[in-house]
């Protein structure tokens, strides 16, 4: 029998991250990225422009859904158990057949070039450095092929907004397959943009200035749409340009593929933005569209934006591989149900087998632990990694991920939980 005194705990990612920070601290170096969510958000706000902050941090209406997302986590308390004798634990898992070093993915966030140019490639490098999968957005600011290359051997998924042009939908799917995406994520809750006062009060829509449309301007089908539109606009009467219009034209030209000087003299950047705004998302999206996916792709299919148990059941009946319970970070419908609350109800309704991921409101490793204990198979991280991007680019993204994974790992060690599959509601108690 091995004596307890001879059992040496394995140093997991949590203790390793702590040690690295404290070792640097002994040499007088504090981390460039705060390790708590409040400080991270506060410093990122100072680093961002007003337009970038409004777009990234803003929500729908009065922001009640964003508050609900955080309040939902506050309604659960962890009940630690002592003397468990567990010295080894494992935070790895597998989702839709892909092994993952932790139950965390980066959620898709579009138009992040309002924060920094080449945002998607920079995020991908940070995610790859942390060994964490990234869900590349349809509204990305780099072509998916460039972002995929930056991921190296780290898995990534591709998120699709269903366009009104079906040929464009097929082209996007084909490109995602060709560049090695591990799954296709269909976002369901943004068939039209939500009412977002922070953006509206500034009159700011990043897409109208050319941000977040690189997946489109790099697509052969969309290129044809632009060409047709440009030809049809040759006789359009010229309008007098205001200073604001000139700034918008310059922004469009900077974001459009090709040299800036050429773009400024071309009608293409404006035609691309106008074409995008026409085809971007499909208000008529229905279950009939989703039912066609099995004939259009061999990739695992993930539906993002499910909040009601009946919708979850329907998705499972159609044979999708996973669902993401999400309210889009509170950006679409004000005063909507918290994603965590919806996930609990959905898990109870569909049973233990379907793969369910949780998105919206995740701010810490403890949040991830609570989500997993209440029934999620994995969680998606959104705004915090963009805050890391704003503060320290690629390394900021890496540090935000590693801090959250470290907290999850440390907390599991303190609770004596051996694997993420062992996390259960028995570890929690609701606030009465």
C-alpha positions in Angstrom: 0.0 0.0 0.0 1.3 3.4 -1.0 1.7 5.8 1.9 -0.3 9.1 1.5 3.0 10.9 2.2 4.5 9.4 -0.9 1.7 10.5 -3.2 3.0 13.6 -5.1 0.4 15.7 -6.9 1.0 16.0 -10.7 1.4 19.7 -11.7 -1.6 20.4 -14.0 -2.1 23.5 -16.1 -3.6 25.4 -13.1 -0.6 25.0 -10.8 1.8 25.5 -13.7 0.1 28.8 -14.6 0.2 30.0 -11.0 3.9 29.1 -10.7 4.7 31.0 -13.9 3.0 34.1 -12.7 4.5 34.0 -9.2 8.0 33.3 -10.6 7.8 36.3 -12.9 6.4 38.3 -9.9 9.5 37.5 -7.9 11.5 39.2 -10.6 9.3 42.3 -10.6 7.1 41.4 -13.6 3.3 41.4 -13.2 1.2 39.7 -15.9 0.1 42.0 -18.8 -3.4 40.5 -18.6 -5.4 40.7 -15.4 -6.5 37.4 -14.0 -9.9 38.5 -12.9 -12.8 39.4 -15.2 -13.6 42.8 -13.7 -10.1 44.2 -14.1 -9.7 42.6 -17.6 -12.9 44.4 -18.7 -12.0 47.7 -17.1 -8.6 47.8 -18.7 -9.8 46.7 -22.1 -12.4 49.4 -22.2 -9.6 52.0 -21.8 -7.7 50.4 -24.6 -10.6 50.3 -27.1 -12.1 53.1 -29.2 -15.7 54.1 -28.4 -16.9 52.3 -31.6 -15.0 49.1 -30.7 -16.3 49.1 -27.1 -19.9 49.7 -28.1 -19.8 46.8 -30.6 -17.9 44.3 -28.5 -19.3 45.0 -25.0 -22.8 46.2 -26.0 -26.0 44.2 -25.8 -29.6 44.3 -26.9 -32.0 46.8 -25.4 -31.4 47.7 -21.8 -28.8 45.0 -21.4 -31.0 42.8 -19.2 -30.1 39.6 -20.9 -26.4 40.2 -20.3 -27.2 40.8 -16.6 -29.4 37.6 -16.5 -26.4 35.6 -17.9 -24.2 36.6 -15.0 -27.0 36.4 -12.4 -27.7 32.8 -13.4 -24.2 31.8 -12.3 -24.6 33.6 -9.0 -27.6 31.4 -8.2 -25.4 28.4 -7.6 -22.9 27.8 -4.8 -20.1 25.2 -4.8 -20.0 22.9 -1.8 -16.3 21.7 -1.4 -15.6 18.3 0.2 -12.5 17.6 2.2 -10.0 14.8 2.5 -10.8 13.3 -0.9 -7.2 12.1 -1.4 -7.3 12.8 -5.1 -3.9 13.8 -6.4 -4.4 13.4 -10.2 -7.2 14.9 -12.3 -7.7 15.4 -16.0 -9.5 18.3 -17.7 -9.3 16.9 -21.2 -12.5 15.9 -23.1 -13.8 15.1 -26.6 -16.5 17.0 -28.5 -18.0 15.7 -31.8 -15.2 13.2 -32.0 -12.4 15.7 -31.6 -10.1 15.4 -28.5 -9.7 18.7 -26.6 -7.2 19.6 -23.9 -9.9 21.3 -21.9 -13.7 21.8 -22.2 -13.3 25.3 -23.6 -13.6 26.8 -27.1 -13.5 30.3 -28.3 -16.9 31.5 -29.5 -17.2 33.2 -32.9 -17.1 37.0 -32.7 -17.3 39.0 -35.9 -15.9 42.3 -37.0 -13.1 42.2 -34.4 -10.9 44.3 -36.8 -12.6 47.2 -35.0 -10.2 46.3 -32.2 -7.1 45.5 -34.3 -6.3 44.7 -37.9 -5.9 41.0 -38.9 -7.9 40.2 -35.7 -8.9 36.6 -36.7 -5.4 35.5 -37.5 -4.1 37.0 -34.3 -6.9 35.3 -32.3 -6.1 32.0 -34.0 -2.4 32.2 -33.1 -3.3 32.9 -29.5 -5.8 30.1 -29.4 -3.3 27.7 -31.0 -0.7 28.8 -28.4 -3.1 27.8 -25.7 -4.2 24.6 -27.5 -7.8 25.7 -27.6 -10.2 25.3 -30.5 -11.5 28.4 -32.2 -14.9 28.8 -33.9 -14.1 31.0 -36.9 -16.9 33.5 -37.6 -18.7 34.1 -40.9 -18.2 37.8 -40.1 -14.4 37.3 -39.8 -11.9 39.9 -40.8 -9.5 37.5 -42.4 -10.4 34.8 -45.0 -11.1 31.5 -43.3 -8.2 29.9 -45.1 -5.7 32.3 -43.5 -7.2 31.9 -40.1 -7.2 28.1 -40.5 -3.5 28.1 -41.4 -2.8 30.2 -38.2 -4.5 27.5 -36.1 -1.8 24.9 -37.1 -2.7 21.5 -35.7 -5.2 22.9 -33.2 -8.8 22.1 -34.1 -11.2 24.8 -35.4 -14.8 24.9 -36.4 -16.5 27.3 -38.9 -19.6 29.3 -38.0 -22.1 30.1 -40.7 -24.7 32.8 -41.0 -27.2 31.4 -43.5 -27.2 33.8 -46.5 -30.2 34.6 -48.7 -28.1 33.3 -51.6 -28.0 29.5 -51.4 -25.1 29.2 -53.8 -23.1 31.4 -51.3 -24.1 29.1 -48.5 -22.8 26.1 -50.4 -19.6 27.9 -51.3 -18.9 28.8 -47.7 -19.5 25.2 -46.6 -17.2 23.9 -49.3 -14.4 26.2 -48.3 -14.8 25.3 -44.6 -14.5 21.6 -45.5 -11.5 22.3 -47.7 -9.5 24.2 -45.1 -10.0 21.5 -42.5 -12.9 22.7 -40.2 -13.8 20.1 -37.6 -17.5 21.1 -37.5 -20.0 23.4 -39.1 -21.8 25.7 -36.6 -25.1 27.3 -37.8 -26.1 30.4 -35.9 -29.9 30.5 -35.6 -30.6 33.6 -33.6 -29.3 36.4 -35.9 -31.6 36.2 -38.9 -31.8 40.0 -38.4 -29.7 42.2 -36.1 -31.0 42.8 -32.6 -31.8 46.3 -31.3 -28.4 47.4 -30.0 -28.5 50.9 -28.5 -24.7 51.3 -28.0 -24.1 50.9 -31.7 -27.3 52.8 -32.7 -26.4 55.8 -30.6 -23.1 56.1 -32.4 -24.7 55.3 -35.8 -22.1 52.6 -36.0 -22.5 49.3 -37.9 -19.0 47.9 -38.5 -20.1 45.9 -41.6 -21.2 49.1 -43.3 -17.6 50.3 -43.1 -16.2 47.1 -44.5 -15.3 45.4 -41.2 -16.2 41.7 -40.8 -16.9 40.8 -44.4 -13.6 39.1 -45.4 -15.2 35.7 -45.7 -17.5 37.2 -48.3 -14.9 39.3 -50.3 -12.7 36.2 -50.5 -15.5 33.9 -51.7 -15.8 33.1 -55.5 -19.6 33.1 -55.4 -19.7 36.5 -53.6 -17.2 37.9 -56.1 -19.6 37.2 -58.9 -22.4 39.0 -56.9 -20.1 42.0 -56.5 -19.2 41.9 -60.2 -22.9 41.8 -61.2 -23.7 44.7 -58.9 -20.8 46.8 -60.1 -21.8 46.4 -63.7 -25.4 47.3 -62.9 -24.3 50.5 -61.1 -22.3 52.0 -63.9 -25.0 54.6 -64.7 -25.6 55.5 -61.0 -25.6 59.3 -60.6 -22.7 60.6 -58.5 -23.6 62.0 -55.1 -21.9 64.8 -53.1 -19.6 63.2 -50.4 -19.7 64.4 -46.8 -16.6 64.0 -44.5 -18.3 61.1 -42.9 -18.9 59.4 -46.2 -15.3 59.9 -47.2 -14.2 58.3 -43.9 -16.5 55.4 -44.6 -15.2 55.0 -48.1 -11.6 54.9 -46.8 -12.6 52.3 -44.2 -14.2 50.1 -46.9 -11.2 50.4 -49.1 -8.8 49.5 -46.3 -10.8 46.4 -45.5 -11.3 45.3 -49.1 -8.7 42.9 -50.7 -6.1 44.7 -52.8 -4.0 47.9 -52.6 -5.7 50.8 -50.9 -5.0 53.2 -53.7 -6.7 51.0 -56.3 -9.6 50.3 -54.0 -10.2 54.1 -53.4 -10.6 54.5 -57.2 -12.8 51.4 -57.6 -16.5 50.9 -57.1 -15.9 47.4 -55.7 -15.5 48.2 -52.0 -18.8 50.0 -51.8 -20.5 47.3 -54.0 -19.1 44.6 -51.7 -20.6 46.3 -48.6 -23.9 46.8 -50.3 -24.1 43.3 -51.5 -23.2 41.9 -48.1 -25.9 43.9 -46.4 -28.4 42.5 -48.9 -27.5 38.8 -48.6 -25.9 38.6 -45.1 -28.5 36.7 -43.2 -31.8 35.0 -44.0 -34.9 36.1 -42.1 -36.8 33.1 -43.5 -34.4 30.6 -42.0 -36.4 27.5 -40.9 -36.1 23.9 -39.9 -36.5 23.0 -43.6 -33.2 24.7 -44.3 -31.5 22.8 -41.5 -32.8 19.5 -42.9 -30.9 20.1 -46.1 -27.5 20.2 -44.4 -26.9 16.4 -44.4 -27.0 16.5 -48.2 -24.7 19.5 -48.3 -21.8 18.6 -46.0 -20.0 15.7 -44.3 -19.0 17.8 -41.4 -20.5 17.4 -37.9 -23.4 19.9 -37.6 -23.8 22.1 -34.6 -26.8 24.5 -34.1 -26.0 27.6 -32.0 -28.7 29.7 -30.4 -31.1 27.1 -29.0 -32.9 28.2 -25.8 -36.2 26.2 -25.7 -36.5 22.5 -25.0 -38.8 21.9 -27.9 -36.2 23.4 -30.3 -33.5 21.2 -28.7 -35.7 18.1 -29.3 -36.3 19.1 -32.9 -32.6 19.5 -33.5 -31.9 16.1 -32.0 -34.6 14.6 -34.1 -33.0 16.0 -37.2 -29.8 14.3 -36.2 -27.5 17.3 -35.5 -24.3 16.4 -33.7 -24.4 19.0 -31.0 -26.3 22.1 -29.9 -25.0 25.3 -28.4 -27.3 26.8 -25.8 -26.8 30.5 -26.4 -28.5 33.9 -26.3 -25.7 35.5 -28.3 -24.2 37.0 -25.3 -27.3 39.1 -24.7 -26.9 40.8 -28.1 -30.1 39.8 -29.8 -33.2 39.8 -27.5 -33.4 42.0 -24.5 -34.8 40.4 -21.3 -34.3 36.9 -22.6 -33.7 33.8 -20.5 -30.1 33.3 -19.3 -28.2 30.7 -21.3 -27.3 28.7 -18.1 -30.9 28.5 -17.0 -32.0 27.4 -20.5 -29.3 24.8 -20.6 -30.4 23.3 -17.3 -33.9 22.9 -18.6 -32.8 21.6 -22.0 -30.5 19.0 -20.4 -33.4 17.8 -18.2 -35.6 17.5 -21.3 -33.3 15.7 -23.7 -31.4 13.4 -21.2 -27.7 12.8 -20.8 -26.7 11.6 -24.3 -26.9 14.6 -26.6 -23.9 16.9 -26.8 -24.7 20.3 -25.3 -22.4 23.3 -25.2 -23.0 26.4 -23.2 -22.3 29.9 -24.5 -23.0 33.4 -23.1 -21.9 34.8 -19.7 -18.7 32.7 -19.2 -16.2 34.9 -17.4 -14.0 32.5 -15.3 -12.9 28.9 -14.8 -15.4 28.6 -12.0 -18.2 29.6 -14.4 -17.0 26.8 -16.7 -17.1 24.4 -13.8 -20.6 25.4 -12.8 -21.8 25.0 -16.5 -20.2 21.5 -16.7 -21.6 20.4 -13.4 -25.1 21.5 -14.5 -25.0 19.5 -17.7 -22.9 21.1 -20.4 -20.2 19.0 -22.2 -18.1 22.1 -22.9 -18.3 25.9 -22.8 -17.6 28.7 -25.2 -15.8 31.9 -24.2 -16.6 35.2 -25.9 -15.9 38.8 -24.9 -13.0 38.1 -22.5 -10.7 36.9 -25.2 -11.4 40.0 -27.2 -10.5 42.0 -24.2 -7.2 40.1 -24.1 -6.8 40.9 -27.8 -7.2 44.6 -27.1 -4.6 44.6 -24.4 -1.9 42.4 -25.7 -2.8 40.9 -29.1 -2.0 37.2 -29.6 -0.4 36.8 -26.2 -3.3 38.5 -24.6 -5.7 36.0 -26.1 -3.4 33.2 -24.9 -3.2 34.5 -21.4 -7.0 34.9 -21.0 -7.5 31.3 -22.1 -4.8 30.0 -19.9 -6.1 31.9 -16.9 -9.6 30.5 -17.3 -8.3 26.9 -17.9 -6.0 27.3 -14.9 -8.8 28.3 -12.6 -10.9 25.4 -13.8 -8.0 23.0 -13.2 -7.2 24.4 -9.7 -10.8 24.3 -8.6 -11.3 20.7 -9.8 -8.2 19.8 -7.8 -9.5 21.5 -4.7 -12.8 19.7 -5.0 -11.2 16.3 -5.7 -12.9 15.8 -9.1 -10.8 13.4 -11.3 -12.3 14.3 -14.7 -14.6 16.8 -16.3 -17.1 13.9 -16.8 -17.2 13.5 -13.0 -18.5 17.1 -12.5 -22.1 16.9 -11.4 -24.9 18.9 -9.7 -23.9 17.1 -6.4 -21.1 19.6 -6.1 -23.5 22.5 -6.1 -26.4 23.9 -4.1 -28.9 26.5 -5.4 -29.3 29.8 -3.6 -32.6 29.7 -1.8 
